[in-house]
Amino acid sequence: MIPIERLGAITPLEQPEQAAKLAAPAGESLFSTIFQSAIQNVKDTNSDVEQTQYLLATGQLDNPSTALIAMTKYETSVSLLIQLRNRAMDAYSELTRLSF
């Protein structure tokens, strides 16, 4: 399972080490890195859901609420990915409407 981490306060990136952590690998944009991370998160949470459903169906799961928690994480990650896609499409549509 992937633990949920508490988000800290949003602060400006004044320290170079913070900026380096968010920097995209060479040849990739920050948006593509974030988008690929969201896709990987959906894949990971989907495999967690499948695993917990299998364990629940075979009676090997001690705590049935674990399956519900895994499903909620999956739904949230899919919702985030859909929102990222929608925002990207809106931004692209806005750029195509600009006249130079």
C-alpha positions as CSV (number, residue, x, y, z in Angstrom):
1,M,0.0,0.0,0.0
2,I,1.0,3.6,-0.6
3,P,0.9,5.7,2.6
4,I,-0.8,9.0,2.4
5,E,1.5,11.8,3.3
6,R,0.3,15.1,4.9
7,L,0.8,18.1,2.6
8,G,2.8,20.9,4.0
9,A,2.1,24.6,3.5
10,I,2.8,26.0,0.0
11,T,5.9,28.2,0.1
12,P,7.9,29.8,-2.6
13,L,10.8,27.8,-3.9
14,E,13.7,29.9,-2.6
15,Q,16.0,27.0,-1.7
16,P,17.8,25.4,-4.7
17,E,17.3,21.9,-3.2
18,Q,13.5,22.3,-3.3
19,A,13.6,23.4,-6.9
20,A,15.8,20.5,-7.8
21,K,13.4,18.0,-6.3
22,L,10.6,19.4,-8.5
23,A,12.7,19.7,-11.6
24,A,11.7,17.4,-14.5
25,P,14.3,15.0,-16.0
26,A,16.1,16.3,-19.0
27,G,13.9,16.5,-22.1
28,E,10.6,16.3,-20.1
29,S,8.4,19.1,-18.9
30,L,7.1,19.5,-15.4
31,F,3.6,18.9,-16.6
32,S,4.4,15.6,-18.3
33,T,6.2,14.5,-15.1
34,I,3.2,15.3,-13.0
35,F,0.8,13.7,-15.5
36,Q,2.9,10.5,-15.7
37,S,3.0,10.4,-11.9
38,A,-0.8,10.6,-11.8
39,I,-1.1,7.8,-14.3
40,Q,1.4,5.6,-12.3
41,N,-0.6,6.4,-9.1
42,V,-3.8,5.2,-10.8
43,K,-2.0,2.0,-11.9
44,D,-0.6,1.4,-8.4
45,T,-3.9,2.0,-6.6
46,N,-5.7,-0.2,-9.1
47,S,-3.3,-3.1,-8.4
48,D,-3.9,-2.5,-4.6
49,V,-7.7,-2.7,-5.2
50,E,-7.3,-5.9,-7.2
51,Q,-5.1,-7.4,-4.5
52,T,-7.4,-6.5,-1.6
53,Q,-10.5,-7.8,-3.5
54,Y,-8.7,-11.1,-4.1
55,L,-7.8,-11.4,-0.5
56,L,-11.3,-10.5,0.6
57,A,-12.9,-13.0,-1.8
58,T,-10.6,-15.8,-0.6
59,G,-11.1,-14.9,3.1
60,Q,-7.5,-14.0,3.7
61,L,-8.2,-10.3,4.6
62,D,-8.4,-9.7,8.3
63,N,-9.9,-6.2,8.1
64,P,-12.6,-5.8,5.4
65,S,-12.4,-2.1,5.6
66,T,-9.0,-2.3,3.9
67,A,-10.8,-3.1,0.7
68,L,-13.0,0.0,1.0
69,I,-10.0,2.2,1.8
70,A,-8.2,0.8,-1.3
71,M,-11.2,1.5,-3.5
72,T,-11.5,5.0,-2.2
73,K,-7.9,5.7,-2.9
74,Y,-8.3,4.4,-6.4
75,E,-11.4,6.5,-7.0
76,T,-9.6,9.6,-5.8
77,S,-6.6,9.0,-8.0
78,V,-8.8,8.5,-11.1
79,S,-10.7,11.6,-10.3
80,L,-7.4,13.6,-10.0
81,L,-6.2,12.2,-13.3
82,I,-9.5,13.2,-15.0
83,Q,-9.2,16.7,-13.6
84,L,-5.6,17.0,-14.8
85,R,-6.8,15.9,-18.3
86,N,-9.7,18.3,-18.3
87,R,-7.5,21.2,-17.3
88,A,-4.9,20.4,-19.9
89,M,-7.6,20.2,-22.6
90,D,-9.1,23.5,-21.4
91,A,-5.6,25.1,-21.6
92,Y,-5.0,23.7,-25.1
93,S,-8.4,25.0,-26.2
94,E,-7.6,28.4,-24.8
95,L,-4.3,28.5,-26.6
96,T,-5.8,27.6,-29.9
97,R,-8.3,30.4,-29.5
98,L,-5.6,33.0,-29.1
99,S,-5.0,35.2,-32.1
100,F,-1.6,36.6,-32.8
